[in-house]
Amino acid sequence: MTSGGALSADDRRVWLIIAAMALVSLLLIPLSQALFGLRFTYTVRVVALGGSFLGLLSGALGCFAVLRRESLLGDALSHAALPGVAIAFLLAGRELSLLLIGAGIASWLSLRFIAALLATTRIKQDAALGIVLASWFAAGIALLAYIQSIPDASQAGLDHFIFGQAAAIIESDVRLVMGVGSIILCLLALLWKEFKLVTFDAEFAGANGLRIGLINTLLSTLIVVTIVLGLQLAGVILMVGMLIAPGVAARQWTHELNQMVILAAVFGAFSGGFGAVISALDSDIPTGPTIIVVAFALVLMSLTLAPGRGLLWSRLRQRSNRRAFAARNTLRHLYRYALAHGAANSPVPDSFIRGVGDRGAELGLRELGGAGHVRLGESGWQLSESGVELARRDLHNQQLWETYRLYAHELDLPDLAEDREREIASLLPADALAKLEAKLAEGAHP
C-alpha cells in the first residue's frame, strides 16, 4: 500500500488476477456447458462443488506449509492417515465419518511422533518425516491387505483412499467437508496475526509472550484436518499436491501474505472445479489426479509468467541487462578514446572498439546506434551530441561515486550501498549531494 491508501501497481495486478480467477471459477459450469456440452448431473455437481471447496481450503492452509518449508510434512501426514482408515474400519465399519476420524487420529499421532523424534534425538526433520511417511504408509498397506483377506470384506473399497475415488462422494460428504472447512477458515481468520507472526518470526512471537508450541500444534492440526477431508477425493498419495501446489503458484505473484492466501485459495478452487469438469468429460479420466494436474499447470504458468519471479521475465531482464551493460561499456570506451585523441566527438576506429569490447562491442554499438548516440563515419565511430552528453553524465556519476567512497565519512553523508550503475544524485538528499559536488569541484577526485 502506498501513502494515502492508494494501491500500488503490484497490488492492483494481484487483485486483478484474483478477481479474474474467481470469475472464471464461478463461470466454470456455464462455460463447460457451452463449450463441451457437459451435462451437470448430480454426481458432477457434487464432485465439482466438493473439489472446489476442498481446493479453496487446501490452498489457504497450504500457504503456511510452503512458507514454513514444511511441504514434506503434508506428504508425511497424508500417508500416515492410511493405517488410521484401516483400523477405524476394523473397529467401526465403513461409516465415512468414523473412517475420517481414524485417519485424523493417525495423522495427528504421526505429527506428535515427528515432534518427539526432533526433540529427543539428533535426527533431522527430513529424516524424521521420511521415517514416518514410509513406516505409517507401509503399516496402512499391510492392514489393507489383511482386511482384504477377511471374509465378506473384499469389497470394502478402502484401497480407494490411496488414490481417491471422487465418484463415490455424495451430498452429505460435501456438507461434511464444507462444515468442517468453514470452521477451519474461521479459526484461520481469528488467529491470523498469531499464525502470521509464528510463521515469519517465531523468536519475536515468543519474546512477546505467545505460546509458540501451542500455536504451531494448532496450525499443524488444521493442516491435518484439511488433509483428512481430502482423502476421499484425492487420496493419501495425491493430497499433498492439493495442499502445496496452489500456495507455490500464488507465492510467485506476490510478497504479501494476505494476497498469497487469497490467491492460493482461488487457485485451489479453480483446480478442484476445473479438474472435476475435465474428468466428467470421459469416464476413464480420474478426478483426483486430474485436479492435481490442473494445479500443477497453474504452478508452471506462475513459474513462467509471474512478473518479478517468472522465468520468462527473468530471461527478458537478463537480456535487457546484457544490452545495457554492453552499451554502457562501449560508450565509455568510445568517450575515453575520443578525449585522448582530441575532442569528445573525435572518430574512433572500428578495429579499436571491437578489440577492447570483445564480443559485447557489436551489441553495444547496435544499442547505442539504435538510440542515436553513435554513428559510423568514414573514419570510424563518432559520438553524437546526445552520446557525448550521456557519456559526460556517466563519467560525472562515476567521479561522484569515487568521491563518496573516499569522503563520505568526512562529509557526514548518509550510508549508501555502492552501486555505480545507478545515479547517485537520485539516492542522496539535496544537501548531501551539494556537499559531494563541492568536494568534487575542489579537485578532491584523484
Secondary structure, DSSP 8 states (H G I E B T S, - for coil): --GGG---HHHHHHHHHHHHHHHHHHTHHHHHHHHH-----HHHHHHHHHHHHHHHHHHHHHHHHHHTT-HHHHHHHHHHHHHHHHHHHHHH-S-HHHHHHHHHHHHHHHHHHHHHHHHHSS--HHHHHHHHHHHHHHHHHHHHHHHHHSTT-TT--TTHHHH--GGG--HHHHHHHHHHHHHHHHHHHHTHHHHHHHHH-HHHHHHTT--HHHHHHHHHHHHHHHHHHTHHHHHHHHHHHHHHHHHHHHHTT-S-HHHHHHHHHHHHHHHHHHHHHHHHT-TTS-HHHHHHHHHHHHHHHHHHH-TTT-HHHHHHHHHHHHHHHHHHHHHHHHHHHHHHTSSTT--B-HHHHHHHHTTHHHHHHHHHHHTTSEEEETTEEEE-HHHHHHHHHHHHHHHHHHHHHHHTTTTT-------TTS-GGGTS-HHHHHHHHHHHHTT---
